[in-house]
Amino acid sequence: MSDFSRRLPVYLLLDVSGSMAGDPIEAVRHGVKALISELRSDPQALETAYLSVITFNSTARQVCPLTELMLFREPTLNAGGPTALGAALRLLTDCIKNEVRKSTETQKGDWKPLVFILTDGVPTDEWREAAAMLKSAKPANIIACAAGSCADTSVLKEITDNVLLMNNLSAGDLAQFFAWVSSSVKLSSKSLDSKPGAGIELPPPPQGFVIVP
């Protein structure tokens, strides 16, 4: 990979709080694995997409820094603890600031990052200030998915206008979510050169998912 190729940074913010324990976290593990496999099979995504994973429970951690797909190693995901979404949003802001290359007079920087947030609960820390900063600064195209009946879509709407509601935390629904993330990344990577500067283009949501107005 050339140091000067423009990258499409993709950040996954994954809720690994206690309510995700058991089948849900197992489904998330499978989903991340399927996502990597799918993106590696797409030449355009393989060339442009770089992936990072941030997890949050009692705190937020960047368990995988921004990495090209062929070198990406799946993180170990274990569930437990509360839901520090605010800490995850602050860490995301720092990661974008430190990892995403800015344009200079002589060189174009990376493409605008894609961020996918998956959470099944209500934040247990201070999140409003970080959410407001992200929504006003728009450092990335952010898509949030409220997973299951306990997730609060009104919280996610304060972060981004692009909010999906997934009714169940079933393995099937989570698999569909990660397949949709893969399709979104592939679609974005294909439209970068053909539609420079255009808004985010997303595939239709999976069956049974609702776009929150």
N, C-alpha and C positions, 0 to 999 in steps of 0.2 A: 504494500500500500504506500502510495506517495504521501509524504508529509504535507503536501500542498493540495491534496484532493479535498473537496468540500464534503463534509460529513453531514449526515442527518442524525443528530443525537436523539435517542429514544430513552426516556426515563420511565421505569415502572415503579410506582409507589404502592407497596403491598401491605395491607393490614395483616399483622400476625399476632393480634391480641388473643386473649383466652377464648373468645367466642368462635375463633377460627380453628380451634383444636379438633383433632379427629379427621373425619372425612373431608371437611373443607380445605384444610391445609395440605392434605394429601392431593386433593384435586388441583390446588394451586401449583404444587410441585410438578405434577404431570403437565399442567398447562404451560408452565415456563419451558419445560423440556420440548413440548410440541411446538411452541412458538419459535424456539431457536432452530429446530429442525426444519420448519417450514420456511423461515427467512433464509436459511443457508441454501435452500434449493432454488431461490430466486436470484438470478444474476444481478439484477439492478439493486435489490436490497442488500445483497452480499457486498456490493461495491460501495454503497453509500451509508448504510445504517450502522450506527454504533449504539450499544446497549448498556444501560446502567440499571441496577436494582437498588432501591431504597426500601427498607422495611421499617415498620413502626409498631411498637407496643408500649412498654413503659418509657421507652426513648426511641429515637430514630437513628438508624445506621445505614450508611451506604455500604452494603455488603458486596457490591460489584461496582467498581469505578467504570467510567465510560470506556467500553472495550469494543474492538471490531469483532464481528460475529464469529470468525474462524478461531479466535483466541478466547472467546467467552467461555467461562466455566460456570455451570449452574451453582447457585449458592445453596447452602444448607438452610432450610426454612423450618423453624419450630415455632409453635404458637403458645402464647401465654402472656398474661399481664393486661394492663389497660390499653387505651387507644390514644396515643400521643400524636394526633394528626397535625397539630400546630408545629411540633418539633420537626415533623417530616416536611412540612411546607417551608420552614426556615432552612432546613438542610438542602432541600431542592434548590432554593434561591442561591445558596452558597455554591452548590455544585455547578449550576448553570454559569455562575459568574466565573468560576475557576477553570471549568473544563471546556466550555464552548468558545471556539475561536471567533474573535470579533473581526469585522472587516477593517482593513487599513487602506491607505491611499494606493498601495501597490498590489494588494491581494484581497480577494473576497474571503470572508469568513465562512463559518459553517452555516448550514441552513437552519431555520428556526426550529428549535427542538419540539418533539412530540412528547407529551407527558400523559401517562395513563394512571389514574388513581383508582384503586380497588379497596373499598372499605365496607364492613358489614355493621358498623356501630356508630355511636355518637362520640365525638372527641372528649377526652378526659383532661385536656390541658387547654391553655390559652391559644386560640387559633385565629381569632377574627382579624387581628392586625396583619398577620402573615398572609391570610387569604385576601385581604383588601389590597395589600401591596402587589401580590401576584396578579390580581384581576386588573389593577390600574396600569401596572408596568408592562403587562403582556410579554414577558420574556420568552414565552413558549405557547404552543397550541396545546391546551390542557383539556383532556376528556376524563370525566369522573364517572365511576360506576358505583351506584348504591346497591349493595348485594344483600338481599333478604329483607324481611319486614322490619328489622330493627334499625336499618340504616336511615339516616336523616338527609333527605334530598335537599332540604332548605339550606343546610350547612354547605353542601357541595355547590349549590347555586351561587353562594357567595365567593366561591373560588373561580368558577367558570360557568359559561352559559351552556356548555356541552355536557349534559348530565344524562346518564342512562340509568334506568331502574331495572334490576334483575330481581324477580319475585322470590326466588329460592336460592339457597346456598347449596344446591345439589351439584354432584360431580358433573352431570350433563350440562347444566347452565354455566358452570365455571369453565368447562371445556369450550363451550360456545363463545364465551367472552374472550378467551385467549386466541381462539381461531379468528375472531373479529379483529382483535388487536393486530394479529399477523396480516390480515387483509388490509387494515388501515395503513400499516407501515409500508406494505408493498405498493399500495395505491399512491401513497405520498411520495415514495422514492421514484415512481414512474412519472409523476406529474411535475417533479422539480424543474427539469429542464424545459419541458414543453409549456409549462405555465409559471414562469418565474414571477414571484411576487403575488401570486394568486392566493386566495384564502384557503384554509384547510379543506380538503376533500375527503369525506369519510364514506365508506360503504354503508348500505342499509344495516340497521342493527339486527342482531339475531332474532329469530322468531320467539315471541314471548317477552322480549325486552321492550321497554317503553322509553321513548325520549321525553324527558321531563320538560314541560313548556316553561 
